[in-house]
Amino acid sequence: MNSIPVTFNEHQFKRTVLGGTVRSEEKLPLSVILLNRNGSTFRTSNLENLDHFGFRKIVCIENTAVNYNLEDISKRYPHVKFIVPYEELSPGDMINLGMTEVPDGEVLVIWDTVSISSKLLTKNVVARLAEEETFCRVPLIAGTRLDLLPMHMVPKVVKGSLSVDAQLSAPDGCPTFYPFDYIGIYNRQKFILSGGFDYTIKSPFWQNLDLAMRIWLWGEEIRIVPQIRVRYETDVPVEDCTPDSSQLRFFLKNIAPKFSRDHSYIPKVKFLSYFFRSGNSFADSLAEFKEARRWVEKNKFRFRMDASSLIDNWERGAE
């Protein structure tokens, strides 16, 4: 059992770094973390597109150490820093790594299978986002046929379990529960303070949901910014929300804590319900439960509400 990380970037691993030796002319006060998706053939064309924006810094995170033309690409784009880890990383791990390589400010996280319109991402828009200092701003996302995807994520409780509805309506500034496929403009300072993504949660869906719900419970926000639009060059990925060990850790960190006065804690009486839910041995369930209680205890004063209050507030806001 891996311990729940209590500080940012606890997961250390070997990597190779290429490029990033030349500074580009800054036209936009925005950095970019470009995530490689399974050796995407669209990476070069997207780098060409990003090159015209004049971003503060571009960091490209590979998801495999096997890439035969990366050295040639790095020479073509010397201002882009390419990082090649020696082990397979989760999307959250890739973003955590990227955040260590960019300066403070707003950071666009995007996959290399996604393109962005230069007509909509302007200096005025980025400056407004920087002034608002929101944890994450989610752009509108379209599929390959330019059809907008339902990006407005609304949490609710169904039969005692957390569920999320994806809705198409997305007015400017409306709250959304989490950024689909991790895509968004993150405030780096707030991201670091949040602890980033939990590398011990292996499922991309539950890892994404874990950070999103954590920051809502800790008083931060994720909102939609329709002035920025991106489009998938390939099929839209399908989220796998299958309940597994990742979902159990998400439950302990985000659903189990109860808020009282000025702090949160996990009541001991919740152990039995967790034990029967987990399907694990008594000893393993107890160890996981105790680990989660220690993590909540370390962060107890960062909570501003518990899960039930968050859902109630969301439902009242929708009325």
C-alpha positions in Angstrom: 0.0 0.0 0.0 1.5 3.3 -1.1 1.1 6.2 1.4 -1.2 9.1 0.3 1.1 11.9 -0.7 1.0 14.9 1.6 3.2 17.3 -0.4 3.5 18.1 -4.1 5.6 16.0 -6.4 6.5 13.2 -4.0 6.8 10.7 -6.8 10.3 10.8 -8.1 11.6 9.0 -11.2 14.4 9.0 -13.7 13.9 11.0 -16.9 15.8 12.4 -20.0 15.5 16.1 -20.8 15.9 17.5 -24.4 15.6 21.0 -25.7 14.3 24.0 -23.9 17.7 25.8 -24.3 16.4 28.7 -26.4 13.9 31.3 -25.1 11.1 32.2 -27.5 9.5 35.6 -27.8 6.7 35.9 -25.2 3.4 37.1 -26.7 1.1 35.4 -24.2 1.6 35.3 -20.4 0.7 31.6 -20.4 2.8 28.4 -20.2 1.8 25.1 -21.8 2.2 21.5 -20.7 1.7 19.3 -23.8 0.9 15.7 -22.9 1.9 13.0 -25.4 -0.9 10.4 -26.0 0.4 7.0 -27.1 2.9 8.3 -29.6 0.4 10.6 -31.3 1.1 11.4 -35.0 -0.4 14.9 -34.4 2.3 16.1 -32.1 4.5 17.8 -34.7 1.6 19.6 -36.3 0.3 20.8 -32.9 3.8 22.0 -31.9 3.8 23.9 -35.2 0.5 25.5 -34.2 1.6 26.2 -30.7 4.8 27.8 -31.9 2.8 30.8 -33.4 1.2 31.7 -30.1 4.4 32.9 -28.3 3.7 31.1 -25.1 5.9 31.9 -22.0 7.1 28.3 -22.0 6.2 24.9 -23.6 7.0 21.6 -21.9 6.2 18.4 -23.7 5.8 15.3 -21.5 6.3 12.0 -23.2 4.5 8.9 -22.0 7.1 6.4 -23.2 10.9 6.3 -23.4 10.7 4.8 -26.9 10.6 7.6 -29.4 12.9 7.4 -32.3 12.5 10.9 -33.8 12.3 13.0 -30.6 15.9 14.3 -30.9 15.1 15.6 -34.4 11.9 17.3 -33.2 13.7 18.9 -30.3 16.3 20.4 -32.7 13.4 21.8 -34.8 11.8 23.4 -31.7 14.7 24.3 -29.4 12.6 26.5 -27.1 10.4 23.5 -26.3 11.5 21.3 -23.4 10.9 17.6 -23.9 10.9 15.3 -20.9 11.0 11.5 -21.3 10.4 9.5 -18.2 11.9 6.0 -17.8 8.6 4.5 -16.6 5.0 4.7 -17.6 3.3 7.6 -15.9 -0.4 8.4 -15.2 -1.8 11.6 -16.7 -1.7 13.2 -13.3 2.0 12.2 -12.8 2.7 13.8 -16.2 1.1 17.0 -15.2 2.8 17.1 -11.8 6.1 16.7 -13.6 5.2 19.5 -16.1 4.3 21.9 -13.3 7.8 21.6 -11.9 9.2 22.9 -15.2 7.0 26.0 -15.8 7.0 29.4 -14.0 4.2 30.6 -11.7 1.1 31.9 -13.4 -1.5 30.3 -15.7 -0.7 27.0 -17.3 -2.6 25.4 -20.2 -2.7 21.6 -19.9 -3.5 20.0 -23.2 -2.9 16.7 -25.1 -1.1 16.6 -28.4 -4.2 15.1 -30.0 -6.0 18.4 -29.4 -5.7 21.6 -31.3 -6.5 25.1 -30.2 -7.8 28.1 -32.1 -5.5 31.0 -32.3 -8.4 33.4 -32.9 -9.9 32.8 -29.4 -6.8 32.6 -27.2 -5.8 36.2 -26.9 -3.6 38.2 -24.5 -6.7 40.0 -23.1 -8.4 36.7 -22.3 -5.3 35.3 -20.6 -4.8 38.5 -18.6 -8.4 38.3 -17.3 -8.0 34.7 -16.3 -4.8 35.6 -14.4 -6.5 38.3 -12.5 -9.3 36.0 -11.4 -6.8 33.4 -10.0 -9.2 30.5 -10.3 -7.7 27.1 -9.6 -8.7 25.8 -13.1 -10.6 27.2 -16.1 -12.0 24.7 -18.6 -12.4 25.6 -22.3 -15.1 24.4 -24.5 -14.1 21.2 -26.3 -15.3 19.9 -29.7 -15.0 16.5 -31.3 -13.5 15.8 -34.8 -16.7 17.0 -36.4 -16.7 20.3 -34.5 -19.6 19.2 -32.4 -19.3 20.6 -28.8 -19.0 18.0 -26.1 -21.0 18.2 -22.8 -18.3 19.9 -20.6 -20.5 21.1 -17.8 -20.0 18.5 -15.1 -22.6 18.5 -12.4 -22.2 16.3 -9.3 -25.2 14.6 -7.6 -26.0 11.7 -5.3 -27.8 8.6 -6.8 -28.7 5.8 -4.4 -26.2 7.0 -1.9 -23.3 7.2 -4.3 -21.7 10.1 -6.1 -22.6 10.5 -9.7 -21.7 13.1 -12.3 -24.0 14.4 -15.1 -22.3 15.9 -18.2 -24.4 18.7 -19.6 -24.0 20.7 -22.8 -25.0 24.1 -21.5 -21.9 26.0 -20.3 -22.3 29.7 -19.7 -19.3 31.8 -19.0 -17.9 31.3 -15.5 -20.3 28.6 -14.5 -18.8 26.0 -12.1 -17.9 22.5 -13.4 -17.0 19.6 -11.2 -13.9 18.5 -13.0 -12.0 19.2 -16.2 -12.7 16.5 -18.8 -9.6 14.6 -19.9 -7.5 16.9 -17.6 -7.7 19.7 -20.1 -7.8 23.2 -18.6 -5.9 26.3 -17.7 -4.5 25.8 -14.2 -3.2 28.4 -11.7 0.3 26.9 -10.9 0.6 28.4 -7.4 -2.8 27.0 -6.4 -2.0 23.7 -8.1 1.2 23.3 -6.1 -0.5 24.2 -2.8 -3.2 21.6 -3.5 -0.6 18.8 -3.6 -1.3 18.1 -7.2 -2.6 14.8 -8.5 -2.3 11.7 -6.3 0.1 9.3 -8.1 -1.1 6.4 -5.9 -4.5 6.6 -7.6 -3.9 4.7 -10.8 -7.3 5.1 -12.6 -7.1 8.3 -14.7 -10.8 9.0 -14.0 -10.6 8.7 -10.3 -7.3 10.5 -10.2 -8.8 13.4 -12.0 -11.9 13.4 -9.8 -9.8 13.2 -6.6 -8.0 16.4 -7.2 -11.1 18.2 -8.5 -13.2 17.3 -5.5 -10.4 18.0 -3.1 -10.0 21.5 -4.3 -13.8 22.1 -4.1 -13.8 20.8 -0.5 -10.8 23.0 0.2 -12.6 26.2 -1.1 -11.2 26.5 -4.6 -13.1 26.5 -7.9 -13.1 25.1 -11.4 -15.1 27.1 -13.9 -15.8 27.2 -17.6 -14.3 29.8 -20.0 -16.2 29.5 -23.3 -14.0 32.2 -24.9 -11.4 29.4 -25.4 -12.1 26.4 -27.5 -10.1 23.3 -28.4 -10.8 20.4 -30.7 -9.9 16.7 -30.8 -8.0 15.6 -33.9 -8.8 12.0 -33.0 -11.7 10.1 -31.4 -12.8 11.6 -28.1 -11.4 9.4 -25.2 -14.0 7.4 -23.2 -13.7 7.8 -19.4 -13.5 4.6 -17.5 -15.3 5.2 -14.2 -15.3 1.5 -13.2 -15.2 1.2 -9.3 -11.9 -0.3 -8.2 -9.2 0.3 -5.6 -8.7 3.9 -7.0 -12.4 4.6 -6.3 -11.9 3.3 -2.8 -9.1 5.7 -2.1 -11.1 8.5 -3.6 -13.9 7.6 -1.3 -11.8 7.7 1.8 -10.1 11.1 0.9 -13.2 12.9 -0.3 -16.5 11.3 0.7 -15.7 9.8 4.1 -14.4 13.1 5.8 -17.0 14.9 7.9 -16.7 18.7 8.5 -17.3 20.1 11.9 -16.9 23.8 12.9 -13.5 24.5 11.4 -12.0 21.2 10.4 -12.7 17.7 8.9 -12.1 14.2 10.2 -13.0 10.7 9.3 -15.3 9.2 12.0 -14.1 5.8 13.2 -17.6 4.4 12.9 -17.2 4.6 9.1 -14.7 1.8 9.1 -17.2 -1.1 9.0 -19.1 0.4 6.0 -15.8 0.9 4.3 -14.6 -2.6 5.1 -17.8 -4.2 3.5 -17.5 -1.8 0.5 -13.9 -2.6 -0.2 -14.1 -6.4 -0.5 -10.5 -6.5 0.9 -9.3 -8.4 4.0 -10.0 -6.9 7.4 -6.3 -6.1 7.9 -5.8 -4.4 4.5 -9.0 -2.4 4.9 -8.0 -1.3 8.4 -4.5 -0.2 7.2 -6.0 1.8 4.3 -8.6 3.4 6.6 -6.0 4.4 9.1 -3.8 5.9 6.3 -6.7 8.0 5.1 -7.5 9.2 8.6 -3.9 10.3 9.0 -4.0 12.2 5.7 -7.2 14.0 6.6 -5.8 14.8 10.1 -2.8 16.5 8.4 -5.0 18.5 6.2 -8.0 19.0 8.4 -8.0 22.8 8.6 -7.8 23.1 4.8 -11.3 21.7 4.4 -14.2 24.2 4.1 -17.0 21.7 3.8 -17.7 18.0 3.4 -19.1 16.1 0.4 -22.7 16.3 1.5 -22.5 20.1 1.9 -20.8 20.5 -1.5 -23.5 18.6 -3.3 -26.3 20.4 -1.4 -24.7 23.8 -2.3 -24.4 22.8 -5.9 -28.0 21.7 -6.1 -29.2 24.9 -4.5 -27.1 26.9 -6.9 -28.8 25.2 -9.9 -32.3 26.0 -8.7 
